[in-house]
Amino acid sequence: MPELREVRDGVVSNIRKLLFQVLILGRKSGSVARVHIIMGVSGSGKTTIGKSLSEKLGLPFYDGDDFHPPANKTKMKAGIPLSDEDRQEWLGAMNRLILEQSRQDGAVIACSALKEKYRLALSKQLESPLSWIVLRGDFELIHDRMMARKDHFMPAGLLQSQFEAMEYPAYGMHLSIEAGPEKLVDAILDYLEKPEFGLVGLGVMGKSLARNLASKGVRMALFNQYVPGKEEKVAEKAIAAFPELASSRGFEDLHAFADSLSRPRNIFLMVPAGPPVDAVIQQLLPSLSPGDILMDGGNSHFEDTDRRISMLSSYDIHYLGIGVSGGEKGALTGPSIMPGGSREAWEKLSPYLSAAAARDKHGQACCTYIGPGGSGHFVKMIHNGIEYAEMQLLAEAYWILREGMQYSPERIADLFDRWNQGDAAGYLLEITIKILRFKQDGRLVLDEIADIGGSKGTGSWSLNAAAQLGVPANLIGEALFARYLSSFKEARTEAAKQGGTVSAPVQVSEDQLHEAYQLARWINHHQGLEVLKAASNQYGWDLKLPELTRIWTNGCIIRSSLMETLSRALMGAGQALPAHLFLVRDHRTALKEVVVMALKAKLAIPCLSASLNYLLGLSSADSPANLIQAQRDFFGAHTYRKKEDPFGKAYHTEWE
Ligand code: 6PG
């Protein structure tokens, strides 16, 4: 007769197995499966634990040792440690196995995965983040175990080399092997039953990001506040509506939500920037523990992020301010992700954030650690500043064609389509073409939209930052003010009665317009990058422009072939800004022509004109700033410097 305890354990184990099968079935309906890697040095118990875990989960088990080519096994038997080169072929085979298993139901794999670069090789092209179970123990314990082991090709003498090579990851579940296999497997099962990622706020972006992560097999807990009559059972409804969320858990009680998560907790806040972020943090704080990680994925002001980082560090809670770009669709299918703040937190979360991000041309994630403090949100803010000017430049090109050259919307769309086949290609141009063709009930929707541009803050913050850092980002300024000016609808309508009529046609060619547009875009990007460079110096962030532009080549709103070119140029030039790239481009005549002609026709083209002014100012050795200095000295004794020594001694003149 089996003992009562054994019967009970058997029942619990079967229920667990069933639960994991349900999770796997849930995944099948809309997400990729997770592969669990049991990693550690030789002799840490990977095979024993892996086999037992695989049985409990009802998943196949593979031992990484079986995938070594014979030459490696011979080398190890002879007591010679493997080199990185020896491991290449083996890592390739393991990566293929992992990819194959992730397309099925998942698997448990024992694999030493000693170095970070090996782990990256194992994860190559994988859509879901690997689930890492890290076995840790001290040298003596493992050595004794190995001495007792028979029939294994790895002699105990190699253990020292394994310890030397081991780079323990910051991420994953770390276990001390002292506990013994049974307890360890139980602990792993407990961990795997719990959601590993929490998300607060199921608005447009939050819901999309939750679906994105869940589709990669990430176990999610979702929280949305309960607002009677307005927001009721939001998480539950989302889980029912989207198959990829089937194995997620929904909450309306913040404490229960926090309690459901595996420790340390990873919680993504997707709530509107400003006071709502502080409010959620305050509500969550009593349920959090030291070591937990909070991430703010909204468009928060970088100084707020700085403040939250210091406040939470006094509770030993890590905080990441994460710029997420790509709108609703991007958040769902792969945004560009810009995390800044706690590096430790980034190292723990990089597998998740990278899995959720878009891929660049070379298959790398459009996600990189930006730097400390509020740098992630600062970079996202400047992304938006560049976005404002990109949008305005497109609006001006459209306006010149429509009002100044009397093109129909279809004709403009056709022209933009041709531009989109070449160096002007980009997401914003792409959506503009679609907008220009979008009709409902035979009417162009664009023509029914009031011409009053809205904004939510990042544009004006970008301009403030540029001004404070002393960077002339006049395109961001003009783009922002064009939106503000557009809101003076009544005043504009009134003033237009006194002779504001456009005198068409604007005498420029399509080629000239294209060249002017491209040159202005060069200048816009150049200015944005200059702001980032200045901020990096000012705040000591050590921003890496080649990496920043790389993660903007896909997923984000300003992705474009120009960004690809910039990223390539910066990779070659390091941190040096490619100012020469636009200065040598001979589109200046076209820009001048377009600006003059459009202004003559009474068309307001603030960003195109601003780019011409910037270019003229930047390429003039002499400027009238000497008069400014004379005036300053005249009325305020501010002093001036002399032409023969422009950065030297200060002079003052008694002007009267
Ligand atoms: C993005 C967008 C996104 C949002 C802007 C819009 O990168 O995904 O920039 O962040 O659409 O904040 O800003 P405005 O409402 O100020 O135009």
Residues whose N, C-alpha, C, O or C-beta is under 5 A from the ligand:
A	BS01	6PG	V324 S325 G326 G327 N384 G454 S455 K456 G457 T458 I557
